[in-house]
């Protein structure tokens, strides 16, 4: 009799462990499938171009009697946002001039200075946007003298 109870207890424990393992496996598969569906594919170059706006060359004086000449391309998250950004062209140029006027030649030299400038411009332009946001700013040319 004691042997049967022990065998029954071991069988119940093994079935419980197996069942718990199957449940963990199924749940983890469903979660990983959900994450795979949530990831958006990278945009194609055509989508990037259709959602980008070129900011023509802006020349302005900067601190310490120097000047800077810069042109940029701003990538938005949708063609509608790009259309809005094109209409706000004068505001974007004003932001660029305003930010450049506070910078020195040393601030603009090197990768860190350029990235800091782009980040500041991105934040200020994003604050203006009503349709979408700026995804990336590409500095297409910069001259500091």
N, C-alpha and C positions, 0 to 999 in steps of 0.2 A: 504494500500500500504506500509506504513512504517513497519507494522508488518511482511510482507512478506520479505522485505529487511533484517530485523533483523534476521528472521528465516534462510534465505539463508546464511547470514554472519556467524551465529553460526554453521550451517551445514558445511560450508567450513572450518572453524577453527577446528572443531572436526575431520573431515576427514584428514586434514593436520597433526594434532597431532597424529592420529592413524597411518598414513602412516610413519611419522618420527619414531614412536616407532617400527614398523615392520622393517624398514630399520636398526635401531640400533641393534635390536635383531638378524637379519640375519647376519650382519657384525660381531657382537661379536661371534656368533656361528662359523663362518668360520675362524676367527682368532684363536679361541681356538682349533678348529680341526687342523689347520695348526701347532700350537705349539705342539699338541699331536703327530703328525706325525714326527716332527723334533727331538723329544727326542729319543735317542738311548737306547735300553735296556741294562741293566747292563751285562757285560760279564760273562759267566759261568766260573766255576773254571777250566774247561779244557782249555778254551781260555786263561785264565790268566796264567796257567802253560805253555802252548805252546808259550806264548809271554814273558816268564821270563827266566833270565839267573842267575845262581848261581855263585857268586864270591867266590872262596875258601878262606880259612883263610889267612889273611895277618897279619904279625907280624912286627912291626917296633918300633924304639925308638921314644919317644915324648919328648917335652920340659921337663926340670928339671930332667934329667936322669931317667925317667920312661919309660915303654914300654906299647904298646897297641896291642892286638890281636883282630881282627875283621873279621867277615864273613858276607856277604850280599847276598840278592837276589834282582835283579833289574827287575821290570816289565816294558816292553815296550808296545807300542801301536799296534804292529803287530808281527807275527812270522818272517817276513822279517827283522824287526828292531832287533829282538832278535838274528837272525843269524849274522847280522852285529856286534852287541855288543859282541858276542862270539869271533869274529875275532879280535876285539879291546881289548881283555882281558888284554893284557900287558899294554895298555894305561890306562885302568880303574884302574889297580893295581897301576900304577905310580901316578895317581891322588889321590887315597886313601892314599898312603904313603906320598905324598907331603902335603896333607891337615892335616894328623895326625901329621906330624913332626912339624907343627906350633902350635899345641894345647898342652895345659897342662892337667894334670889329672883333675883339677877342671873344665876345659872346657867340658870334656867328661862326667862328672857325671850328672845324672839327665836327665829328659825328654827334657828340653830345649836345653841342650848341644848336645844331640843325634840328635834332630830334626834339629838344626842349621848345624851340620856336614852333615847330609843326604841332606839337601837343597843345601849346597855348592857343594857337590859331584854331585848331580843331575844336577845342572846348568852347571858344567864343562863338564860332560859326554854328556849332551844334545848338547853342543857346538861342540863336535866331531862328533855327529851322522849325517849321510847323509840320511838314511832311517828311518823315524819316530823319536820318542822321548821317553824319560823315563817317565813313568806314575807315578811310585811309587818305592821307595827304602825301602826294609825291612831289618833291621839289625837282622840277625838270631843269632848272638852271639857277645859279646864284653866283653873283659877282660882288665882292666887297672890296672897296678901295678907300 
